[in-house]
Amino acid sequence: MRLIRILFRPVLLIVITILFFAQILPAAANDKISVSADAAVLLDARTGQVLYAKNPFKQRPPASTTKVVTALLAIEAGDLGDKVTVSPGAAATEGSSIYLSAGEVLSLSDLLYGALLKSGNDACEAIAEHIGGSIDKFAALMNFKALSLGAVNTHFANPHGLPDKEHYTCAYDLALFARNALANPTFSEIVSTKGKTIDWPGKEWDRKLKNTNKLLWRYLWADGVKTGTTNAAGQCLIASASKDNRQLIAVVLRSGDRWNDSVNLFEYGFNNYSYSQVAVAGAEFSRYMIQGGSRDFVEAVYETDLGILKPANDPKAPEKRVIVDFPPEAPVYRGQVLGSINYYINGCFAGRVNLVAGSDVKKKGIWRRLLDWL
């Protein structure tokens, strides 16, 4: 039941993503930056804004970047202290490995480090069998999770990313997965770890894991996420970096130089965009006439805080589009939604905030209606 709740909670996001799909990306690639990758996305972790995109929806094999979703599912649905017995099938998984043996028992936490740092395909299969009961069932859970996050160009066939014609995603979907996963403190801690020692049952020494993400050493502000490499996928990387209270997520697929591509994207994002608070919860936006009310107007206030990233060289940004059900009719109650404001950067959807009534407005009484008639 816990896993079902985790997967169903954000299903509505699928519909929202489809409605705004054409508006979330820049109209054209920015000429201030170029990357060697076949597909790339730069996304702000806090707001979800896309700051750069190149073939963002092009379906590609994701290689080991797949393991972001595998790990997120395991963290949400499992217990880090769970003891997992490695099956013969998991131990025999091809490709990158942490050298598991059939019958070996490790904690789910150790397997997650093995999957995300050392990129162990065997660790991923052990995790999948423990959480889903089988590889096929776990892949079905992965696909549902992807849809629930709004990823409509993704289909998973396995938990590790070994080549399969039914296993594909795109740069934008991978950025969505990373954004969601990095909001989880456990995931965030693991992918920012450069090295980890875990148990090696039956041996006189422990396993020493070194993170395959070299960006953690090469870029001062890097704090994740996951590499991926196969002949079919090429050099891939989901990377994150935090600076000046901002976190950016860069995705590069089939890159000629995934490290420099990612650094270039981060430098572009940090240097050319600034955070702007465009709405403060409870602050008055405007006043609107009201029909049949005990007074003539109602205050429209912001329902929530909203911040967006705007280009540093564009003082006019963002563009506001106000949608209000006008004129509202009494009675109106405090907190009642009156409309909304959509914000756009260069025609690209950047954020939305509701406008709500700041106070109650009762229906006009009989004596007030008589005086108005007179």
DRENMARFI-985706 format. One record per residue (C-alpha): residue number from 1; residue in one letter; chain; x negated, y, z. Coordinates in steps of 0.5 Angstrom, whole numbers. Layout:
// DRENMARFI-985706
   vexkol   guti   torpa       x       y       z
      NUM      A       A       X       Y       Z
...
// end
This chain:
// DRENMARFI-985706
   vexkol   guti   torpa       x       y       z
        1      M       A       0       0       0
        2      R       A      -6       5       2
        3      L       A      -9       4      -6
        4      I       A      -2       5      -9
        5      R       A      -1      12      -5
        6      I       A      -8      14      -7
        7      L       A      -6      13     -14
        8      F       A       1      15     -15
        9      R       A       0      22     -11
       10      P       A      -2      26     -16
       11      V       A       1      23     -22
       12      L       A       5      29     -24
       13      L       A      -2      32     -26
       14      I       A      -1      28     -32
       15      V       A       5      32     -34
       16      I       A       1      39     -32
       17      T       A      -5      37     -36
       18      I       A      -1      35     -42
       19      L       A       2      42     -42
       20      F       A      -4      46     -41
       21      F       A      -9      42     -45
       22      A       A     -10      46     -51
       23      Q       A     -11      52     -46
       24      I       A     -16      50     -42
       25      L       A     -22      50     -46
       26      P       A     -26      56     -49
       27      A       A     -24      58     -56
       28      A       A     -31      57     -59
       29      A       A     -37      55     -57
       30      N       A     -41      61     -54
       31      D       A     -47      63     -58
       32      K       A     -51      65     -52
       33      I       A     -53      57     -51
       34      S       A     -54      51     -55
       35      V       A     -55      44     -53
       36      S       A     -58      38     -56
       37      A       A     -52      33     -54
       38      D       A     -47      31     -58
       39      A       A     -41      33     -53
       40      A       A     -42      37     -47
       41      V       A     -38      41     -42
       42      L       A     -39      46     -36
       43      L       A     -34      46     -31
       44      D       A     -33      50     -25
       45      A       A     -32      45     -19
       46      R       A     -28      50     -15
       47      T       A     -23      53     -20
       48      G       A     -23      47     -25
       49      Q       A     -25      53     -31
       50      V       A     -29      50     -37
       51      L       A     -34      55     -38
       52      Y       A     -37      52     -44
       53      A       A     -35      46     -49
       54      K       A     -38      42     -55
       55      N       A     -34      36     -57
       56      P       A     -30      36     -50
       57      F       A     -25      31     -53
       58      K       A     -29      26     -57
       59      Q       A     -29      19     -55
       60      R       A     -35      16     -53
       61      P       A     -38      10     -49
       62      P       A     -40      13     -42
       63      A       A     -45       8     -40
       64      S       A     -46       8     -33
       65      T       A     -43      15     -32
       66      T       A     -37      10     -31
       67      K       A     -39       8     -24
       68      V       A     -37      15     -21
       69      V       A     -29      12     -22
       70      T       A     -32       6     -19
       71      A       A     -35       9     -13
       72      L       A     -29      14     -12
       73      L       A     -24       8     -12
       74      A       A     -28       4      -7
       75      I       A     -29      10      -2
       76      E       A     -21      11      -2
       77      A       A     -19       4      -2
       78      G       A     -24       1       2
       79      D       A     -28       1       8
       80      L       A     -35       3       8
       81      G       A     -36      -2      14
       82      D       A     -33      -8      10
       83      K       A     -37     -14       9
       84      V       A     -37     -16       2
       85      T       A     -39     -23      -1
       86      V       A     -43     -23      -7
       87      S       A     -40     -28     -12
       88      P       A     -44     -32     -17
       89      G       A     -41     -28     -23
       90      A       A     -43     -21     -20
       91      A       A     -50     -24     -18
       92      A       A     -51     -26     -26
       93      T       A     -48     -19     -29
       94      E       A     -53     -17     -34
       95      G       A     -57     -10     -35
       96      S       A     -59      -5     -29
       97      S       A     -59      -9     -22
       98      I       A     -61      -9     -15
       99      Y       A     -62     -16     -15
      100      L       A     -56     -19     -12
      101      S       A     -56     -27     -10
      102      A       A     -49     -31     -10
      103      G       A     -47     -31      -3
      104      E       A     -51     -25       0
      105      V       A     -47     -21       4
      106      L       A     -47     -13       4
      107      S       A     -43      -8       7
      108      L       A     -39      -4       2
      109      S       A     -43       2       4
      110      D       A     -50      -1       2
      111      L       A     -47      -3      -5
      112      L       A     -44       4      -6
      113      Y       A     -51       6      -6
      114      G       A     -54       1     -10
      115      A       A     -49       3     -15
      116      L       A     -50      10     -15
      117      L       A     -57      11     -14
      118      K       A     -60       5     -17
      119      S       A     -54       4     -22
      120      G       A     -54      -3     -20
      121      N       A     -49      -7     -25
      122      D       A     -48     -13     -20
      123      A       A     -47      -8     -15
      124      C       A     -41      -5     -19
      125      E       A     -38     -12     -20
      126      A       A     -38     -14     -13
      127      I       A     -35      -8     -11
      128      A       A     -29      -9     -16
      129      E       A     -28     -16     -14
      130      H       A     -28     -14      -7
      131      I       A     -23      -8      -8
      132      G       A     -19     -11     -14
      133      G       A     -19     -18     -13
      134      S       A     -22     -19     -20
      135      I       A     -25     -15     -26
      136      D       A     -19     -14     -30
      137      K       A     -15     -12     -24
      138      F       A     -20      -7     -22
      139      A       A     -20      -4     -29
      140      A       A     -13      -3     -29
      141      L       A     -14       1     -22
      142      M       A     -19       5     -26
      143      N       A     -15       7     -32
      144      F       A      -9       9     -27
      145      K       A     -13      13     -23
      146      A       A     -16      16     -29
      147      L       A      -9      18     -32
      148      S       A      -7      21     -25
      149      L       A     -13      26     -25
      150      G       A     -10      28     -32
      151      A       A     -15      24     -36
      152      V       A     -12      23     -43
      153      N       A     -18      20     -47
      154      T       A     -20      15     -43
      155      H       A     -20       7     -42
      156      F       A     -24       3     -38
      157      A       A     -25      -5     -39
      158      N       A     -30      -6     -33
      159      P       A     -33      -2     -27
      160      H       A     -40      -1     -30
      161      G       A     -40       2     -37
      162      L       A     -43      -4     -41
      163      P       A     -41      -3     -48
      164      D       A     -34      -6     -50
      165      K       A     -30      -3     -55
      166      E       A     -24      -2     -50
      167      H       A     -29       2     -46
      168      Y       A     -29      10     -47
      169      T       A     -28      17     -45
      170      C       A     -30      24     -46
      171      A       A     -34      29     -44
      172      Y       A     -28      33     -41
      173      D       A     -25      27     -37
      174      L       A     -32      26     -34
      175      A       A     -32      33     -31
      176      L       A     -25      32     -28
      177      F       A     -27      25     -25
      178      A       A     -34      29     -22
      179      R       A     -30      34     -20
      180      N       A     -25      30     -16
      181      A       A     -30      25     -13
      182      L       A     -35      31     -11
      183      A       A     -29      33      -6
      184      N       A     -30      27      -3
      185      P       A     -36      28       3
      186      T       A     -38      21       2
      187      F       A     -39      21      -5
      188      S       A     -42      28      -5
      189      E       A     -47      25       0
      190      I       A     -49      19      -3
      191      V       A     -50      22     -10
      192      S       A     -54      28      -7
      193      T       A     -59      22      -4
      194      K       A     -66      22      -7
      195      G       A     -68      15      -4
      196      K       A     -64      10       1
      197      T       A     -67       3       4
      198      I       A     -61      -2       5
      199      D       A     -61      -9       7
      200      W       A     -64     -15       3
      201      P       A     -61     -21       7
      202      G       A     -66     -27       7
      203      K       A     -72     -23       5
      204      E       A     -77     -20      10
      205      W       A     -77     -13       7
      206      D       A     -71      -9       5
      207      R       A     -69      -6      -2
      208      K       A     -71       1      -3
      209      L       A     -67       5      -8
      210      K       A     -69      11     -12
      211      N       A     -64      15     -15
      212      T       A     -64      15     -23
      213      N       A     -62      22     -23
      214      K       A     -69      26     -24
      215      L       A     -65      33     -24
      216      L       A     -65      32     -16
      217      W       A     -73      33     -17
      218      R       A     -73      38     -23
      219      Y       A     -68      43     -21
      220      L       A     -68      46     -14
      221      W       A     -60      47     -14
      222      A       A     -58      40     -17
      223      D       A     -54      36     -12
      224      G       A     -51      30     -16
      225      V       A     -48      26     -20
      226      K       A     -50      20     -24
      227      T       A     -54      18     -30
      228      G       A     -52      13     -36
      229      T       A     -56      10     -42
      230      T       A     -54       5     -47
      231      N       A     -56       4     -54
      232      A       A     -49       5     -56
      233      A       A     -48      11     -51
      234      G       A     -55      14     -51
      235      Q       A     -58      19     -46
      236      C       A     -52      21     -42
      237      L       A     -51      25     -35
      238      I       A     -46      28     -30
      239      A       A     -50      33     -26
      240      S       A     -48      38     -21
      241      A       A     -51      44     -18
      242      S       A     -49      49     -12
      243      K       A     -52      56     -12
      244      D       A     -49      62      -8
      245      N       A     -43      59      -6
      246      R       A     -41      56     -13
      247      Q       A     -42      49     -15
      248      L       A     -42      47     -23
      249      I       A     -41      41     -26
      250      A       A     -45      39     -33
      251      V       A     -43      33     -37
      252      V       A     -48      31     -43
      253      L       A     -47      25     -48
      254      R       A     -52      23     -53
      255      S       A     -57      28     -51
      256      G       A     -64      29     -54
      257      D       A     -66      31     -47
      258      R       A     -61      31     -42
      259      W       A     -65      34     -36
      260      N       A     -66      41     -40
      261      D       A     -59      41     -43
      262      S       A     -56      40     -36
      263      V       A     -61      46     -33
      264      N       A     -59      50     -39
      265      L       A     -52      49     -38
      266      F       A     -53      51     -31
      267      E       A     -57      57     -32
      268      Y       A     -52      60     -37
      269      G       A     -46      59     -32
      270      F       A     -49      62     -26
      271      N       A     -52      68     -30
      272      N       A     -46      69     -34
      273      Y       A     -40      68     -29
      274      S       A     -38      71     -23
      275      Y       A     -33      69     -18
      276      S       A     -27      74     -17
      277      Q       A     -21      74     -12
      278      V       A     -15      76     -16
      279      A       A     -10      74     -11
      280      V       A      -9      74      -4
      281      A       A      -4      70       0
      282      G       A       2      75       3
      283      A       A      -1      81      -1
      284      E       A       4      85      -5
      285      F       A       4      85     -12
      286      S       A      10      89     -14
      287      R       A      17      91     -12
      288      Y       A      23      89     -17
      289      M       A      30      91     -17
      290      I       A      35      86     -14
      291      Q       A      43      85     -16
      292      G       A      48      85     -11
      293      G       A      43      86      -5
      294      S       A      44      90       2
      295      R       A      38      94      -1
      296      D       A      36      95      -8
      297      F       A      29      92      -8
      298      V       A      25      86      -6
      299      E       A      17      85      -5
      300      A       A      14      80      -9
      301      V       A       8      78      -6
      302      Y       A       2      72      -8
      303      E       A       4      66      -5
      304      T       A      -3      63      -5
      305      D       A     -10      66      -5
      306      L       A     -13      65     -12
      307      G       A     -20      66     -15
      308      I       A     -23      65     -22
      309      L       A     -30      66     -25
      310      K       A     -30      72     -30
      311      P       A     -35      73     -35
      312      A       A     -40      78     -32
      313      N       A     -40      83     -39
      314      D       A     -33      83     -39
      315      P       A     -30      88     -34
      316      K       A     -23      88     -37
      317      A       A     -22      80     -36
      318      P       A     -18      77     -34
      319      E       A     -12      78     -38
      320      K       A      -5      77     -34
      321      R       A       1      75     -36
      322      V       A       7      76     -31
      323      I       A      13      71     -32
      324      V       A      19      74     -27
      325      D       A      26      71     -27
      326      F       A      29      78     -27
      327      P       A      33      81     -24
      328      P       A      34      77     -18
      329      E       A      40      76     -15
      330      A       A      42      77      -8
      331      P       A      41      73      -3
      332      V       A      34      72      -3
      333      Y       A      30      69       2
      334      R       A      23      70       4
      335      G       A      18      65       1
      336      Q       A      23      64      -5
      337      V       A      19      64     -12
      338      L       A      21      70     -16
      339      G       A      16      68     -22
      340      S       A       9      67     -23
      341      I       A       2      70     -26
      342      N       A      -2      66     -31
      343      Y       A      -9      69     -32
      344      Y       A     -13      68     -38
      345      I       A     -21      69     -40
      346      N       A     -22      70     -48
      347      G       A     -15      67     -49
      348      C       A     -17      61     -44
      349      F       A     -12      59     -39
      350      A       A     -16      60     -32
      351      G       A     -11      60     -26
      352      R       A      -4      61     -24
      353      V       A      -1      64     -18
      354      N       A       7      64     -16
      355      L       A      10      70     -14
      356      V       A      15      70      -8
      357      A       A      19      74      -4
      358      G       A      16      78       2
      359      S       A      22      79       6
      360      D       A      30      77       6
      361      V       A      35      81       2
      362      K       A      42      79       4
      363      K       A      48      80       0
      364      K       A      51      86      -1
      365      G       A      57      87       5
      366      I       A      64      89       3
      367      W       A      63      96       6
      368      R       A      57      97       1
      369      R       A      60      95      -5
      370      L       A      66      99      -3
      371      L       A      62     105      -3
      372      D       A      58     104      -9
      373      W       A      65     103     -13
      374      L       A      67     110     -10
// end
